[in-house]
Amino acid sequence: MKTIVANWKMNGSLGLLHQALNAWQMKDSPNIVVLCLPSVFLPAAHNLLHQPNFFMGGQDCHTNLQGAFTGDTSAQHLHDAGCRYVLVGHSERRQYHHESNALVKAKAQAALTAGLTPIICIGESLEQKEQGLTLSVLKEQIEHSVPDNKASDFYVAYEPIWAIGTGLVAALEDIQQVHAFLKKELGARIKLLYGGSVTADNYASILDLENVDGILVGGASLKADDFGKMVQYS
């Protein structure tokens, strides 16, 4: 069983949500499917989800479970809305909102406290890759972004920054090398996802790799037919 995660980011519509869920849930999926939707769509998704292996996820959460933080989203509120997962530390949050490893770790801990499974995103820039720093950058990120208790229930998603939304995909041997490194550092029980320009054309070859427990899908998850193929992977 793999974990197939959709990240709609700040995209989509209620119409697309209805269309996509009707299509996806008609398919038999042997996998865990997580839909990380814009928060305003979560109530509608909660009412539409009928497959037992389909779950909702948030795209971010605050470090506090409640408080005077206008416009932010509490992990507890996500849980109450029916979510079981939440993304934290996505490169767009790290870049545009200047989120540090320490902040990402605090968000992951808040998610765990609220009963959510955090999906902690890590990844190197193109410059870091070209300088041969990929593994050292990732090592620093996991040392300071993941919960101290490695027995906690969380995922780590490797998303090379240079591959997100660019159409560029890491070579299969590079993905395998990185995931083997992460398994060694984190322990075999931690599940690893790959993300970064995952498409209907390349998802199967990525999922077939050793130590790849699932995929985190961006743009392709907005295409009902493409993501429907991924949902059915076996």
N, C-alpha and C positions, 0 to 999 in steps of 0.2 A: 504494500500500500504506500502510495506517494502522497504528498501534500501539494495541492495546486492552489496557489494564492493569486487572486486578482486584485490589483491596485488601480482603481479608477482615477486616483488623484483628484484634481478639481475638474472632472469631466463627467459626461453622461447626462441623463435626464430620466424623469420618471417613466416616460414612454419607452426608452431603451431598457430600463430596468425590467419593466413588465415583459417586454419582448424577449430579453435575454434569459430571464428566469424561466419563462414558459418553455423556451427551447432547451436549456440546460437540464432542467429537472425531468424532462421526458427521456433523458438518456440514463442508462444504467452506469453508474460510476463506482469503481472499486476503490476510489481514492477519497481522501479528505479534501473538500473544496472550501476555501475561505474567501469570502467576498469583502474586501476592504473598500467600502463605499464612502462617498461624502456623507457626513453625519446626518444631513437633512433627509437622506434617502433610507436611513436605517429603519424607521417605523414601517415604511411600505415594504421593505425587504423582509422584515420580521413576519409580516402578515402573509407574504407570498411564498416563503420557504416551506417546502413540504418534505423534501428528501432528508432522511436522518443524517446523511454524511455531508450536508451543506451547512456552513456556519457563517456568521457575520463577523467582521472585524472592523475595528477603528483604524484610522490612518495616523493617529497621534493621540497622546494623552498628557495631562499635566502631572507634575511630580506630587501635587497634593490631591487628596481625594475629595476635598471640598474647600471652599473659601472665596474670598473676594477677588476673583480672577476673571473679570468680564471677557467673554469671547473665547475662553479656553474650554477644553473638554476634559472632564474627570473620568478616570478609569472606572470608577464606581458607577457613574452614569452610563458609560458604555455597557457595562455588565448588566445594569438594570434594563437597558434597551434591548438586550438579547444577544449582545456580542460575546464571543468567547475568545477572541484574539485581538491583538492590536499591534500595529507597526510602531516601532520607535527607532529613532536615529537614521531615518532615510536620508540619503545624501542631499536631497533637496532641503530637508529641515536643517541638516548640518551646515549647508552652504548659505541658504537664504535667511535662515533664522539664527545662524551662528551658534548652533547647539554643540556643546562640548561633549567629550566622552563621559565626563562626570554627570552632566545633565541627562544624557541618554541612559546611563546606569540608574539614576534616580527615577526616571520614568518607567524603566523596566521593573524596578522594585515596586513602584506604585501599582503597576499592572498586576503583578503577582499578588500583592496584598488584596486587590479587588477581585481576585479570582479569575483574571484573564491570563492567557498565554501570550507573552510578548514575543514578537518577531523582531530581533535586534539586527539592524542593517549595518554592514561594514563594507568598505571598499576603498581602493586606491585611485588617485588621479592619473591621468595620462603621463604627466611629468614624473610622478613617483614610479610608475611602471617603467618608463624609459630609463630611469636611473637605477633600475634593479632593486627598488625598495619595497616591492609588493608585500613580501612576507613580513618584513619588519614593521611596516605600517599596519598590517592586519594584526600582528601580535600586540602592538600597542593598543589598538582599538579594542580587542577582546579582553585585554588585561584590565582596561579601565571602563568598558561599556557594559560588561555582562555582570549579573549578580555574583556575589561572592560564593554563594552556595550553588555549586555546580549540579547539585541534585534537584534544583528547581526545574520546573517545567517551562522551557523556553526553546525557541528556535534561533539560529543565527543565519541570516541571509547574506551571502556574498554577492554584492552588486558592484563590480568595477565601475567607477564613476564615468569613465570614458566610454562605457558601453550603454549607458542609460539614455534611451531615446535617440541614439545616434545611428542605429542600424549596424553598429559594430558589435561583434560578439567575441568573447574570449575563445581562443582555440581550445578544443576539447582536452588536449593534454595539459593546458594551463589550468583549466577548471579542475581537472582531476588532481593536479599537483596541489593547488590551493586547498581543495576540500580534504585531501589526505593530511595536509599540514594542520588544518583546523580541527579535524577529528583527533589528531594526536594531542593538540593543545587543550582542547575542551573536554575530551572524553567521548567514548563511543556512543553514549546515550543521548548526547545533544544532537538534534536533527538539524541538518544543513540544507538550505535552499540556495539555488542559483538564480540570479536575476540580472537582466541587462540585455535588452533587445531580443527577448525570447519570442519566437514566432511559431506559427503553425508548421513552418518548414524545418525548424531546428529543435523543437522542444523534445522530441522523442530521443534523439541522439544524446541530448544533455541528460535526460532522465535515466538513460541506460548506463550512465557512468557510475562507477563505484563511488560510494560516499556522497552521492547526490540524493537527498531524501525528498526533494521536491523542487518546485520552481516558483518564482515570484514574477508575475506577468504584468506589464504595464499596458502599453497601447493595444496589444493584441487582445487583451481581456475586454476591450470595448467592441470587439468584433464577435458577435454571437457565434457565428459558425466556427471561427478559428479557436476560440476558447472552448467551444463545445467539443472539439477534437481532443484538446488537452485533458478535459474532464474525463474522457473515456480511456485515457492511457492505461494500458495493462501490460 
